[in-house]
């Protein structure tokens, strides 16, 4: 008989069930006990989407037990799971919902891949284009997006791309929809669904995010267009009395309402509570605020019955304020991972960090150092970068057709660098790119 290998985790009853079955059948097998804080390369190879055990490998082919088994077992034990009805028939026809959300969230968090955030509003991308003396018209915006999405070899380093609504329906110069380009490259299309921030009454200039009205209908339209995940940005600031508990609660509840609406319409929600880097605060202050905000967000997500396995978190890295003295990547990694350990459930498959105005190279080095850190990290640590993936590309392009190849080489270099950073193996190869070390901070940044 061909060799049989079991990847498991003791004392999991799911692992023991497979062991008992093999023993009853008299089948010889090799057993590997997995450490979830340092998953083996073979487990990631044989079960790249769920990255869970048990996985049985026979003749080089893997059989991974569906996560529905876990959900159904928990259901039988009386634990309430919002998305699965108690009636067995209704549950069977509803199974595709949570299963698809879980699979897509896990896929986006695949180690070695990350997200390109290309969801800048027309106004924001206009500022980027004006920095290279290019007019902000639809044809130029489309040309920039095509340059990025069609860079040879770049999509292998990406699992998702966040789009702006205009871009969702755009096509390449040859007439191929951008969504099809992504799907053929193994990349899931996502979309920004919030409508920007408005001032929160009763606070010192703090904000809340709008866009819940009509969100369910928009999600249905986006799903039909091929979108599989969404993004909603909440913004908080650090000041003498900020963020206020009112602002934290309001933004956390907004994120939770957005998340459950997305899931009910087939989209994986990226939860993005961004704490702006503006200010002179030290890293300890940022860590304290980050922990308060994340703890409140996950309380709200649970209160709204959000399926955590079908979500992703897009937080800021824990850093000093923009006007404070910089610290080493090792310190950023230590404070950031500790903040996540204290607040983020292990059920969430991945963290996709925002760059928050860091330079391209600074963001990559900090991410790389986090992944090298020896600590409990039950989630993958990846990226969802906009400016920190595009700055050197923009400079190289300068809006000129003859510079497209040079610009695509710059983009490919940054994608590869951040892919390596998600694995903790980046060696600094991309540091010499034009603009790679340039600070991208914009005070009170708005998309």
C-alpha positions in Angstrom: 0.0 0.0 0.0 1.2 3.5 -0.7 2.5 5.5 2.2 0.0 7.2 4.5 0.8 10.3 6.5 -1.5 11.9 9.1 -1.0 15.6 10.2 -2.8 16.1 13.5 -2.8 17.9 16.8 -3.2 16.0 20.1 -5.4 15.9 22.1 -7.9 17.0 19.4 -10.8 14.5 19.2 -10.9 15.1 15.4 -7.3 13.8 15.2 -8.0 10.9 17.4 -11.0 9.9 15.3 -8.7 9.5 12.3 -6.1 7.6 14.3 -8.8 5.2 15.6 -10.1 4.6 12.0 -6.6 3.8 10.8 -5.9 1.4 13.6 -9.3 -0.4 13.1 -8.4 -0.8 9.4 -4.9 -2.0 10.2 -3.3 0.6 8.1 0.3 1.6 8.8 0.9 5.4 8.8 3.3 8.1 9.7 2.1 10.7 12.2 3.2 14.4 12.4 2.0 16.4 15.4 1.5 20.1 14.3 2.5 23.2 16.3 -0.1 25.8 15.3 2.4 28.6 16.2 4.8 27.2 13.7 2.9 25.2 11.1 5.0 22.8 9.0 5.6 23.5 5.3 3.9 20.2 4.4 0.7 21.1 6.2 0.6 24.5 4.4 1.3 22.6 1.1 -1.4 19.9 1.6 -4.1 22.2 3.2 -3.2 25.8 1.9 -6.7 27.2 2.4 -7.8 26.1 5.9 -4.3 25.3 7.2 -6.0 23.1 9.8 -5.7 19.5 10.9 -6.4 16.6 10.6 -5.1 16.1 7.1 -4.6 12.6 5.8 -2.1 12.2 2.9 -2.3 9.0 0.8 -0.1 8.5 -2.2 0.8 12.2 -2.3 -2.9 13.3 -2.3 -4.4 15.0 0.7 -7.8 14.6 2.3 -8.6 17.4 4.7 -11.7 17.3 6.9 -14.1 20.1 6.1 -14.5 22.9 8.7 -18.2 22.1 8.5 -17.4 19.1 10.6 -16.1 21.4 13.3 -19.1 23.7 13.0 -21.7 20.9 13.1 -20.0 19.3 16.0 -20.1 22.5 18.0 -23.7 22.9 17.0 -24.6 19.5 18.4 -22.9 20.5 21.6 -25.3 23.3 21.9 -23.1 26.3 21.1 -24.9 28.9 19.0 -23.4 29.7 15.6 -25.3 32.5 14.0 -24.9 31.3 10.4 -26.0 27.7 10.7 -29.7 26.9 11.4 -30.6 24.2 13.9 -32.8 22.3 11.4 -30.6 19.7 9.6 -32.1 20.3 6.2 -31.9 24.1 6.4 -28.3 23.7 7.7 -27.3 21.5 4.8 -28.5 23.9 2.2 -27.0 26.9 4.1 -23.6 25.2 4.5 -22.1 26.9 1.5 -22.4 30.3 3.1 -20.1 30.0 6.1 -17.9 27.5 4.2 -17.3 30.0 1.4 -16.6 32.8 3.8 -14.1 30.8 5.8 -12.4 29.5 2.6 -12.0 32.9 1.1 -10.8 34.5 4.3 -8.2 31.8 4.8 -7.1 32.0 1.1 -6.5 35.8 1.4 -4.3 35.1 4.4 -2.2 32.5 2.7 1.4 32.9 3.8 3.5 34.3 1.0 0.6 36.4 -0.4 -1.0 39.7 0.5 -3.4 42.4 -0.7 -2.9 45.3 -3.0 -5.1 48.2 -1.8 -6.0 50.0 -5.0 -9.3 51.5 -3.7 -8.3 55.1 -3.6 -11.1 57.5 -4.4 -11.1 59.6 -7.5 -9.9 62.6 -5.4 -7.1 60.6 -3.7 -5.8 59.0 -6.8 -5.9 62.5 -8.4 -3.4 63.7 -5.8 -1.1 60.7 -6.6 -1.3 61.5 -10.3 -0.7 65.2 -9.8 2.5 64.3 -8.0 3.9 63.0 -11.3 2.2 65.7 -13.4 -0.5 63.4 -14.8 -4.1 64.7 -15.3 -6.8 63.1 -13.2 -9.0 61.7 -15.9 -10.6 58.2 -16.3 -8.2 57.1 -19.0 -5.2 57.8 -16.8 -6.7 56.2 -13.7 -7.5 53.1 -15.8 -4.0 53.1 -17.3 -2.4 53.1 -13.8 -4.6 50.3 -12.6 -3.9 48.2 -15.7 -0.1 48.8 -15.2 -0.5 47.3 -11.7 -2.9 44.5 -12.4 -1.1 43.3 -15.5 2.4 43.4 -14.3 3.9 40.0 -15.4 4.5 37.8 -12.3 3.1 40.1 -9.7 -0.2 38.4 -9.1 1.6 35.3 -7.8 2.5 37.4 -4.7 -1.1 38.6 -4.2 -4.2 36.9 -2.9 -6.5 39.9 -3.1 -6.9 43.4 -4.6 -9.2 46.0 -3.1 -10.9 48.0 -5.8 -12.8 51.3 -6.0 -16.2 51.1 -7.6 -15.1 52.7 -10.8 -12.3 50.2 -11.2 -14.6 47.2 -10.6 -16.2 47.7 -14.0 -13.1 48.8 -15.9 -11.3 46.8 -18.6 -7.8 46.5 -20.0 -6.9 48.3 -23.2 -7.5 44.9 -24.9 -11.1 44.8 -23.5 -10.6 42.2 -20.7 -12.4 43.1 -17.4 -10.0 43.7 -14.6 -12.0 41.2 -12.5 -11.2 38.5 -15.0 -7.5 39.4 -15.0 -7.5 38.9 -11.3 -9.4 35.6 -11.3 -7.1 34.1 -13.9 -4.2 35.1 -11.7 -5.6 33.4 -8.6 -6.5 36.7 -7.0 -9.8 37.5 -5.3 -11.3 40.9 -6.1 -12.4 43.0 -3.2 -14.1 46.4 -2.9 -14.2 49.5 -0.6 -17.8 49.9 0.6 -17.7 52.7 3.1 -18.6 56.3 2.1 -15.9 58.1 4.1 -15.9 59.7 7.5 -18.1 62.4 9.1 -17.6 64.3 12.3 -18.9 62.6 15.4 -21.0 65.1 17.4 -20.0 65.6 21.0 -16.3 65.0 20.4 -13.2 67.0 19.7 -13.1 66.5 15.9 -13.3 62.8 16.0 -15.1 60.9 13.3 -17.4 58.0 12.4 -17.7 56.2 9.1 -20.8 56.4 6.9 -22.2 54.0 4.3 -24.5 51.5 6.1 -27.6 52.7 4.2 -28.1 50.4 1.2 -25.0 48.4 2.0 -26.8 45.0 1.7 -28.0 45.8 -1.8 -24.6 47.0 -2.9 -23.0 43.9 -1.5 -25.4 41.8 -3.6 -24.4 43.7 -6.7 -20.7 43.4 -6.0 -21.0 39.7 -5.3 -22.7 39.3 -8.7 -19.9 41.2 -10.3 -17.3 38.8 -8.9 -16.3 40.5 -5.7 -15.6 38.2 -2.7 -14.4 40.5 0.1 -15.0 44.1 1.2 -13.2 46.8 3.2 -14.5 49.4 5.6 -12.2 52.0 7.2 -12.8 53.5 10.6 -10.5 56.3 11.7 -9.4 57.2 15.2 -6.7 59.6 16.4 -4.5 59.9 19.4 -4.6 63.3 21.3 -4.7 64.6 24.9 -8.1 63.1 25.5 -8.5 61.1 22.3 -9.7 58.6 21.3 -12.7 59.1 23.4 -14.7 56.0 24.5 -17.6 57.3 22.5 -15.6 57.4 19.3 -14.2 53.9 20.0 -17.6 52.4 20.7 -19.3 54.2 17.7 -16.6 53.0 15.3 -16.5 49.5 16.7 -20.3 49.1 16.3 -20.1 50.5 12.8 -17.5 48.0 11.8 -19.5 45.2 13.3 -22.7 46.2 11.5 -20.8 46.4 8.3 -19.2 43.0 8.9 -22.5 41.1 9.5 -24.2 42.7 6.5 -21.2 41.7 4.3 -21.3 38.1 5.5 -25.0 37.8 5.0 -24.4 38.7 1.4 -21.4 36.5 0.7 -18.5 38.9 1.2 -15.6 38.5 3.6 -15.4 41.7 5.6 -12.0 43.3 6.3 -12.3 45.1 9.6 -10.1 48.2 9.5 -9.9 50.3 12.7 -7.0 52.6 11.7 -5.4 54.7 14.5 -3.7 57.6 12.7 0.0 58.0 13.2 -0.4 61.8 13.5 1.1 63.2 16.7 4.1 63.1 19.0 3.0 60.2 21.2 5.4 57.3 22.1 5.0 53.7 21.1 3.6 52.7 24.6 0.8 55.2 24.1 0.0 53.7 20.6 0.1 50.2 22.0 -2.4 51.1 24.8 -4.8 52.8 22.4 -4.5 49.9 19.9 -5.3 47.3 22.6 -8.3 49.4 23.7 -9.7 49.8 20.2 -9.2 46.1 19.1 -10.7 44.8 22.3 -13.8 46.9 21.8 -14.0 45.9 18.1 -14.0 42.2 18.9 -16.6 42.7 21.6 -18.8 44.4 19.0 -18.2 41.7 16.4 -19.2 39.0 18.8 -22.3 41.0 19.9 -23.4 41.2 16.3 -22.8 37.4 15.8 -20.1 37.9 13.1 -18.4 34.6 12.0 -14.8 35.4 13.0 -13.4 32.7 10.8 -14.8 34.5 7.8 -13.2 37.9 8.6 -9.8 39.6 8.4 -8.3 42.4 10.5 -6.5 45.4 8.9 -4.9 47.3 11.8 -2.2 49.8 12.0 1.2 48.6 13.2 2.1 49.9 16.7 4.6 52.7 16.1 5.4 56.1 17.7 3.6 59.2 16.4 4.9 60.8 13.2 6.5 63.7 15.2 8.2 61.3 17.7 11.5 59.6 17.5 11.5 56.5 15.4 12.1 53.0 16.9 13.6 49.8 15.5 11.6 47.2 13.6 12.2 44.8 16.5 10.4 47.2 18.9 7.5 47.7 16.4 7.2 43.9 16.0 7.3 43.3 19.7 4.6 45.9 20.6 2.4 45.0 17.6 2.3 41.3 18.1 1.8 41.7 21.9 -1.2 44.0 21.2 -2.7 41.4 18.9 -2.0 38.5 21.4 -3.9 40.5 24.1 -7.0 41.3 22.0 -7.4 39.2 18.8 -9.2 35.9 18.8 -7.3 32.9 17.3 -10.4 32.2 15.2 -9.5 35.0 12.8 -7.2 33.6 10.1 -5.1 36.6 9.2 -3.9 40.1 9.9 -3.4 42.3 6.8 -1.6 45.4 8.0 -2.1 48.8 6.6 1.1 50.8 6.0 -0.1 54.0 7.6 2.2 56.4 5.8 5.4 54.4 6.4 7.9 54.3 3.6 7.8 51.3 1.3 10.9 49.8 2.8 10.0 50.6 6.5 6.6 48.8 6.2 8.2 45.8 4.6 11.0 45.6 7.2 8.5 45.9 10.1 6.3 43.1 8.6 9.3 40.9 8.1 10.5 41.4 11.6 7.1 40.5 13.0 7.1 37.2 11.1 10.6 36.4 12.3 9.6 37.0 15.9 9.4 33.9 18.0 6.0 34.3 19.7 2.5 32.9 19.8 0.9 33.9 16.4 -2.1 31.8 15.7 -2.9 34.0 12.7 -0.8 34.8 9.6 0.7 38.3 9.4 0.4 39.8 6.0 -0.1 43.1 4.2 -2.8 45.2 2.6 -0.7 48.1 1.3 -1.6 50.9 -1.0 1.0 53.7 -1.0 3.7 51.3 0.3 3.3 49.1 -2.9 2.8 51.9 -5.4 5.1 54.8 -4.6 8.2 53.7 -6.5 6.0 52.4 -9.3 4.3 55.8 -9.7 7.7 57.6 -9.8 9.1 55.1 -12.4 6.0 55.4 -14.6 5.5 59.2 -14.6 2.5 58.7 -16.9 4.6 57.8 -19.9 4.0 54.7 -22.0 7.7 54.2 -22.6 8.1 53.8 -18.8 5.5 51.1 -18.3 8.1 48.2 -18.3 10.3 50.0 -15.8 7.3 50.8 -13.5 6.1 47.2 -13.6 9.6 46.0 -12.6 9.4 48.4 -9.6 5.9 47.0 -8.7 7.0 43.4 -9.0 10.0 44.1 -6.8 7.8 45.5 -4.0 5.3 42.7 -4.3 8.0 40.1 -4.1 9.6 41.9 -1.1 6.4 41.9 0.9 5.6 38.3 0.0 9.0 37.4 1.5 8.2 39.6 4.5 5.1 37.5 5.2 7.4 34.5 5.5 10.1 36.3 7.5 12.7 35.8 4.8 13.1 39.3 3.3 16.8 40.3 2.9 16.4 44.0 1.9 16.8 43.3 -1.8 14.2 46.0 -2.8 15.6 48.8 -0.6 17.3 50.6 -3.5 14.2 51.3 -5.5 13.5 55.0 -6.3 11.3 56.3 -3.5 11.4 53.1 -1.4 12.7 55.0 1.7 10.6 58.1 1.2 8.0 58.8 4.0 4.5 58.5 2.7 2.8 60.2 5.7 0.0 62.5 5.0 -1.6 64.2 8.1 -5.2 63.3 8.7 -5.1 61.0 5.7 -8.3 60.4 3.8 -9.0 57.9 1.0 
